Amino acid sequence: FIPFSNSSNASIPFRGIVPRGAVIFSFIIAIAVFISLTLMLAWQAYLILSAQTTIEFYFNRSNESEYKKQGKVFRNPFDLGISNNFQLFFGTGDSKFWFSWLLPGGVKPQGDGITYPKRRDDSK
C-alpha cells in the first residue's frame, strides 16, 4: 500500500509507532473476534439442533448425571432429531424451498408458544 511504503522499514521491526504494528495488532484482534464468533455460532447451532436453550442445557446436564447414578439414560424430551429440530426452530416444516429458513415469516410456527412437541418414546 502506498500510505505504508515510506513509514515502514523492514530491517527495523516495530521502531516506535509504526503503521505496520497497527496492522498486525488489528489482524490479531480480527482473528480473536473471528474465533470467538465461530465458537458462539457452533454453540448456538448445537443448542438449536438438540432443541435446548442454554438454561435447559444445564438442567439437562444435571438430570443426566442423576439418571446416570440410577443406571438410566437421560434423553431430552424435546429433542425430536436434528432435522425436525431445525424445521421447528426455523419454521421450514411446510415450505417447498430449502432456503426458506433465511426468510422469516414464511411459515406459521407450530404450537401456541407455551406447549411444544415432545418425543414419543420419552419414558421418565
mmCIF file of the C-alpha atoms, coordinates in Angstrom:
data_MODEL
# 
_entry.id   MODEL 
# 
loop_
_atom_site.group_PDB 
_atom_site.id 
_atom_site.type_symbol 
_atom_site.label_atom_id 
_atom_site.label_alt_id 
_atom_site.label_comp_id 
_atom_site.label_asym_id 
_atom_site.label_entity_id 
_atom_site.label_seq_id 
_atom_site.pdbx_PDB_ins_code 
_atom_site.Cartn_x 
_atom_site.Cartn_y 
_atom_site.Cartn_z 
_atom_site.occupancy 
_atom_site.B_iso_or_equiv 
_atom_site.pdbx_formal_charge 
_atom_site.auth_seq_id 
_atom_site.auth_comp_id 
_atom_site.auth_asym_id 
_atom_site.auth_atom_id 
_atom_site.pdbx_PDB_model_num 
ATOM 1   C CA . PHE A 1 1   ? 0.000   0.000   0.000  1.00 0.00 ? 1   PHE A CA 1 
ATOM 2   C CA . ILE A 1 2   ? 1.226   3.479   -0.787 1.00 0.00 ? 2   ILE A CA 1 
ATOM 3   C CA . PRO A 1 3   ? 0.494   5.052   2.643  1.00 0.00 ? 3   PRO A CA 1 
ATOM 4   C CA . PHE A 1 4   ? 2.742   2.486   4.362  1.00 0.00 ? 4   PHE A CA 1 
ATOM 5   C CA . SER A 1 5   ? 5.582   2.497   1.847  1.00 0.00 ? 5   SER A CA 1 
ATOM 6   C CA . ASN A 1 6   ? 7.506   5.465   3.317  1.00 0.00 ? 6   ASN A CA 1 
ATOM 7   C CA . SER A 1 7   ? 6.957   4.765   7.024  1.00 0.00 ? 7   SER A CA 1 
ATOM 8   C CA . SER A 1 8   ? 7.725   1.055   7.068  1.00 0.00 ? 8   SER A CA 1 
ATOM 9   C CA . ASN A 1 9   ? 11.292  -0.165  7.290  1.00 0.00 ? 9   ASN A CA 1 
ATOM 10  C CA . ALA A 1 10  ? 11.552  -3.960  7.117  1.00 0.00 ? 10  ALA A CA 1 
ATOM 11  C CA . SER A 1 11  ? 15.053  -4.033  8.658  1.00 0.00 ? 11  SER A CA 1 
ATOM 12  C CA . ILE A 1 12  ? 13.884  -2.348  11.919 1.00 0.00 ? 12  ILE A CA 1 
ATOM 13  C CA . PRO A 1 13  ? 10.746  -4.100  13.147 1.00 0.00 ? 13  PRO A CA 1 
ATOM 14  C CA . PHE A 1 14  ? 8.346   -2.039  15.299 1.00 0.00 ? 14  PHE A CA 1 
ATOM 15  C CA . ARG A 1 15  ? 10.539  1.056   15.717 1.00 0.00 ? 15  ARG A CA 1 
ATOM 16  C CA . GLY A 1 16  ? 8.313   3.456   17.627 1.00 0.00 ? 16  GLY A CA 1 
ATOM 17  C CA . ILE A 1 17  ? 4.749   3.683   16.440 1.00 0.00 ? 17  ILE A CA 1 
ATOM 18  C CA . VAL A 1 18  ? 4.796   2.113   13.012 1.00 0.00 ? 18  VAL A CA 1 
ATOM 19  C CA . PRO A 1 19  ? 1.639   1.604   10.964 1.00 0.00 ? 19  PRO A CA 1 
ATOM 20  C CA . ARG A 1 20  ? 2.789   -1.952  10.345 1.00 0.00 ? 20  ARG A CA 1 
ATOM 21  C CA . GLY A 1 21  ? 2.425   -2.627  14.073 1.00 0.00 ? 21  GLY A CA 1 
ATOM 22  C CA . ALA A 1 22  ? -1.088  -1.256  13.997 1.00 0.00 ? 22  ALA A CA 1 
ATOM 23  C CA . VAL A 1 23  ? -1.915  -3.544  11.084 1.00 0.00 ? 23  VAL A CA 1 
ATOM 24  C CA . ILE A 1 24  ? -0.537  -6.575  12.931 1.00 0.00 ? 24  ILE A CA 1 
ATOM 25  C CA . PHE A 1 25  ? -2.449  -5.599  16.083 1.00 0.00 ? 25  PHE A CA 1 
ATOM 26  C CA . SER A 1 26  ? -5.649  -5.199  14.049 1.00 0.00 ? 26  SER A CA 1 
ATOM 27  C CA . PHE A 1 27  ? -5.068  -8.588  12.443 1.00 0.00 ? 27  PHE A CA 1 
ATOM 28  C CA . ILE A 1 28  ? -4.662  -10.248 15.843 1.00 0.00 ? 28  ILE A CA 1 
ATOM 29  C CA . ILE A 1 29  ? -7.842  -8.592  17.116 1.00 0.00 ? 29  ILE A CA 1 
ATOM 30  C CA . ALA A 1 30  ? -9.707  -9.673  13.971 1.00 0.00 ? 30  ALA A CA 1 
ATOM 31  C CA . ILE A 1 31  ? -8.548  -13.276 14.382 1.00 0.00 ? 31  ILE A CA 1 
ATOM 32  C CA . ALA A 1 32  ? -9.603  -13.269 18.062 1.00 0.00 ? 32  ALA A CA 1 
ATOM 33  C CA . VAL A 1 33  ? -13.062 -11.916 17.177 1.00 0.00 ? 33  VAL A CA 1 
ATOM 34  C CA . PHE A 1 34  ? -13.407 -14.449 14.348 1.00 0.00 ? 34  PHE A CA 1 
ATOM 35  C CA . ILE A 1 35  ? -12.549 -17.353 16.648 1.00 0.00 ? 35  ILE A CA 1 
ATOM 36  C CA . SER A 1 36  ? -14.940 -16.084 19.335 1.00 0.00 ? 36  SER A CA 1 
ATOM 37  C CA . LEU A 1 37  ? -17.816 -15.661 16.890 1.00 0.00 ? 37  LEU A CA 1 
ATOM 38  C CA . THR A 1 38  ? -17.152 -19.070 15.361 1.00 0.00 ? 38  THR A CA 1 
ATOM 39  C CA . LEU A 1 39  ? -17.309 -20.724 18.785 1.00 0.00 ? 39  LEU A CA 1 
ATOM 40  C CA . MET A 1 40  ? -20.531 -18.888 19.656 1.00 0.00 ? 40  MET A CA 1 
ATOM 41  C CA . LEU A 1 41  ? -22.061 -19.886 16.304 1.00 0.00 ? 41  LEU A CA 1 
ATOM 42  C CA . ALA A 1 42  ? -21.106 -23.528 16.889 1.00 0.00 ? 42  ALA A CA 1 
ATOM 43  C CA . TRP A 1 43  ? -22.595 -23.428 20.419 1.00 0.00 ? 43  TRP A CA 1 
ATOM 44  C CA . GLN A 1 44  ? -25.881 -21.926 19.174 1.00 0.00 ? 44  GLN A CA 1 
ATOM 45  C CA . ALA A 1 45  ? -26.058 -24.433 16.306 1.00 0.00 ? 45  ALA A CA 1 
ATOM 46  C CA . TYR A 1 46  ? -25.612 -27.278 18.819 1.00 0.00 ? 46  TYR A CA 1 
ATOM 47  C CA . LEU A 1 47  ? -28.401 -25.874 21.004 1.00 0.00 ? 47  LEU A CA 1 
ATOM 48  C CA . ILE A 1 48  ? -30.749 -25.465 18.020 1.00 0.00 ? 48  ILE A CA 1 
ATOM 49  C CA . LEU A 1 49  ? -30.102 -28.964 16.701 1.00 0.00 ? 49  LEU A CA 1 
ATOM 50  C CA . SER A 1 50  ? -30.613 -30.501 20.157 1.00 0.00 ? 50  SER A CA 1 
ATOM 51  C CA . ALA A 1 51  ? -33.743 -28.398 20.925 1.00 0.00 ? 51  ALA A CA 1 
ATOM 52  C CA . GLN A 1 52  ? -32.404 -26.710 24.048 1.00 0.00 ? 52  GLN A CA 1 
ATOM 53  C CA . THR A 1 53  ? -31.903 -23.276 25.458 1.00 0.00 ? 53  THR A CA 1 
ATOM 54  C CA . THR A 1 54  ? -28.747 -22.501 27.409 1.00 0.00 ? 54  THR A CA 1 
ATOM 55  C CA . ILE A 1 55  ? -30.599 -22.860 30.721 1.00 0.00 ? 55  ILE A CA 1 
ATOM 56  C CA . GLU A 1 56  ? -32.159 -26.155 29.607 1.00 0.00 ? 56  GLU A CA 1 
ATOM 57  C CA . PHE A 1 57  ? -28.697 -27.389 28.666 1.00 0.00 ? 57  PHE A CA 1 
ATOM 58  C CA . TYR A 1 58  ? -27.524 -27.013 32.258 1.00 0.00 ? 58  TYR A CA 1 
ATOM 59  C CA . PHE A 1 59  ? -30.724 -28.532 33.690 1.00 0.00 ? 59  PHE A CA 1 
ATOM 60  C CA . ASN A 1 60  ? -30.443 -31.444 31.264 1.00 0.00 ? 60  ASN A CA 1 
ATOM 61  C CA . ARG A 1 61  ? -26.815 -31.937 32.223 1.00 0.00 ? 61  ARG A CA 1 
ATOM 62  C CA . SER A 1 62  ? -27.863 -32.126 35.874 1.00 0.00 ? 62  SER A CA 1 
ATOM 63  C CA . ASN A 1 63  ? -30.671 -34.559 35.050 1.00 0.00 ? 63  ASN A CA 1 
ATOM 64  C CA . GLU A 1 64  ? -28.238 -36.638 33.021 1.00 0.00 ? 64  GLU A CA 1 
ATOM 65  C CA . SER A 1 65  ? -25.920 -37.066 36.000 1.00 0.00 ? 65  SER A CA 1 
ATOM 66  C CA . GLU A 1 66  ? -28.884 -38.032 38.229 1.00 0.00 ? 66  GLU A CA 1 
ATOM 67  C CA . TYR A 1 67  ? -30.064 -40.606 35.710 1.00 0.00 ? 67  TYR A CA 1 
ATOM 68  C CA . LYS A 1 68  ? -26.529 -41.962 35.384 1.00 0.00 ? 68  LYS A CA 1 
ATOM 69  C CA . LYS A 1 69  ? -26.408 -42.556 39.157 1.00 0.00 ? 69  LYS A CA 1 
ATOM 70  C CA . GLN A 1 70  ? -29.613 -44.598 38.815 1.00 0.00 ? 70  GLN A CA 1 
ATOM 71  C CA . GLY A 1 71  ? -28.206 -46.550 35.866 1.00 0.00 ? 71  GLY A CA 1 
ATOM 72  C CA . LYS A 1 72  ? -30.614 -44.959 33.389 1.00 0.00 ? 72  LYS A CA 1 
ATOM 73  C CA . VAL A 1 73  ? -30.040 -42.947 30.223 1.00 0.00 ? 73  VAL A CA 1 
ATOM 74  C CA . PHE A 1 74  ? -31.478 -39.421 30.099 1.00 0.00 ? 74  PHE A CA 1 
ATOM 75  C CA . ARG A 1 75  ? -32.904 -38.160 26.831 1.00 0.00 ? 75  ARG A CA 1 
ATOM 76  C CA . ASN A 1 76  ? -34.109 -34.625 26.312 1.00 0.00 ? 76  ASN A CA 1 
ATOM 77  C CA . PRO A 1 77  ? -37.902 -34.893 25.957 1.00 0.00 ? 77  PRO A CA 1 
ATOM 78  C CA . PHE A 1 78  ? -37.996 -32.031 23.432 1.00 0.00 ? 78  PHE A CA 1 
ATOM 79  C CA . ASP A 1 79  ? -35.259 -33.396 21.145 1.00 0.00 ? 79  ASP A CA 1 
ATOM 80  C CA . LEU A 1 80  ? -37.092 -34.592 18.025 1.00 0.00 ? 80  LEU A CA 1 
ATOM 81  C CA . GLY A 1 81  ? -33.975 -35.281 15.972 1.00 0.00 ? 81  GLY A CA 1 
ATOM 82  C CA . ILE A 1 82  ? -31.678 -32.930 14.090 1.00 0.00 ? 82  ILE A CA 1 
ATOM 83  C CA . SER A 1 83  ? -33.914 -32.443 11.045 1.00 0.00 ? 83  SER A CA 1 
ATOM 84  C CA . ASN A 1 84  ? -37.143 -31.911 12.989 1.00 0.00 ? 84  ASN A CA 1 
ATOM 85  C CA . ASN A 1 85  ? -35.440 -29.586 15.479 1.00 0.00 ? 85  ASN A CA 1 
ATOM 86  C CA . PHE A 1 86  ? -34.108 -27.478 12.612 1.00 0.00 ? 86  PHE A CA 1 
ATOM 87  C CA . GLN A 1 87  ? -37.526 -27.362 10.960 1.00 0.00 ? 87  GLN A CA 1 
ATOM 88  C CA . LEU A 1 88  ? -39.296 -26.409 14.189 1.00 0.00 ? 88  LEU A CA 1 
ATOM 89  C CA . PHE A 1 89  ? -36.778 -23.713 15.086 1.00 0.00 ? 89  PHE A CA 1 
ATOM 90  C CA . PHE A 1 90  ? -36.594 -22.054 11.682 1.00 0.00 ? 90  PHE A CA 1 
ATOM 91  C CA . GLY A 1 91  ? -40.173 -22.802 10.652 1.00 0.00 ? 91  GLY A CA 1 
ATOM 92  C CA . THR A 1 92  ? -39.409 -24.674 7.449  1.00 0.00 ? 92  THR A CA 1 
ATOM 93  C CA . GLY A 1 93  ? -41.709 -27.660 8.007  1.00 0.00 ? 93  GLY A CA 1 
ATOM 94  C CA . ASP A 1 94  ? -44.261 -26.980 5.259  1.00 0.00 ? 94  ASP A CA 1 
ATOM 95  C CA . SER A 1 95  ? -42.051 -24.992 2.912  1.00 0.00 ? 95  SER A CA 1 
ATOM 96  C CA . LYS A 1 96  ? -41.106 -26.221 -0.556 1.00 0.00 ? 96  LYS A CA 1 
ATOM 97  C CA . PHE A 1 97  ? -37.803 -24.347 -0.684 1.00 0.00 ? 97  PHE A CA 1 
ATOM 98  C CA . TRP A 1 98  ? -34.615 -25.316 1.147  1.00 0.00 ? 98  TRP A CA 1 
ATOM 99  C CA . PHE A 1 99  ? -33.608 -21.661 1.655  1.00 0.00 ? 99  PHE A CA 1 
ATOM 100 C CA . SER A 1 100 ? -36.884 -20.641 3.313  1.00 0.00 ? 100 SER A CA 1 
ATOM 101 C CA . TRP A 1 101 ? -35.178 -20.624 6.720  1.00 0.00 ? 101 TRP A CA 1 
ATOM 102 C CA . LEU A 1 102 ? -33.386 -17.468 5.610  1.00 0.00 ? 102 LEU A CA 1 
ATOM 103 C CA . LEU A 1 103 ? -36.693 -15.650 5.066  1.00 0.00 ? 103 LEU A CA 1 
ATOM 104 C CA . PRO A 1 104 ? -38.572 -15.138 8.339  1.00 0.00 ? 104 PRO A CA 1 
ATOM 105 C CA . GLY A 1 105 ? -42.338 -15.273 8.495  1.00 0.00 ? 105 GLY A CA 1 
ATOM 106 C CA . GLY A 1 106 ? -42.924 -17.652 5.602  1.00 0.00 ? 106 GLY A CA 1 
ATOM 107 C CA . VAL A 1 107 ? -44.480 -20.423 7.701  1.00 0.00 ? 107 VAL A CA 1 
ATOM 108 C CA . LYS A 1 108 ? -46.635 -20.096 10.802 1.00 0.00 ? 108 LYS A CA 1 
ATOM 109 C CA . PRO A 1 109 ? -44.885 -21.653 13.829 1.00 0.00 ? 109 PRO A CA 1 
ATOM 110 C CA . GLN A 1 110 ? -46.328 -24.799 15.340 1.00 0.00 ? 110 GLN A CA 1 
ATOM 111 C CA . GLY A 1 111 ? -47.915 -24.739 18.750 1.00 0.00 ? 111 GLY A CA 1 
ATOM 112 C CA . ASP A 1 112 ? -49.130 -21.911 20.936 1.00 0.00 ? 112 ASP A CA 1 
ATOM 113 C CA . GLY A 1 113 ? -45.809 -20.757 22.391 1.00 0.00 ? 113 GLY A CA 1 
ATOM 114 C CA . ILE A 1 114 ? -46.469 -22.419 25.746 1.00 0.00 ? 114 ILE A CA 1 
ATOM 115 C CA . THR A 1 115 ? -46.508 -26.114 24.882 1.00 0.00 ? 115 THR A CA 1 
ATOM 116 C CA . TYR A 1 116 ? -44.058 -27.715 22.490 1.00 0.00 ? 116 TYR A CA 1 
ATOM 117 C CA . PRO A 1 117 ? -43.916 -31.103 20.776 1.00 0.00 ? 117 PRO A CA 1 
ATOM 118 C CA . LYS A 1 118 ? -42.173 -33.847 22.730 1.00 0.00 ? 118 LYS A CA 1 
ATOM 119 C CA . ARG A 1 119 ? -40.595 -37.083 21.672 1.00 0.00 ? 119 ARG A CA 1 
ATOM 120 C CA . ARG A 1 120 ? -42.954 -40.053 21.830 1.00 0.00 ? 120 ARG A CA 1 
ATOM 121 C CA . ASP A 1 121 ? -40.587 -42.595 23.350 1.00 0.00 ? 121 ASP A CA 1 
ATOM 122 C CA . ASP A 1 122 ? -39.953 -40.461 26.456 1.00 0.00 ? 122 ASP A CA 1 
ATOM 123 C CA . SER A 1 123 ? -40.071 -42.801 29.450 1.00 0.00 ? 123 SER A CA 1 
ATOM 124 C CA . LYS A 1 124 ? -39.436 -40.754 32.571 1.00 0.00 ? 124 LYS A CA 1 
# 
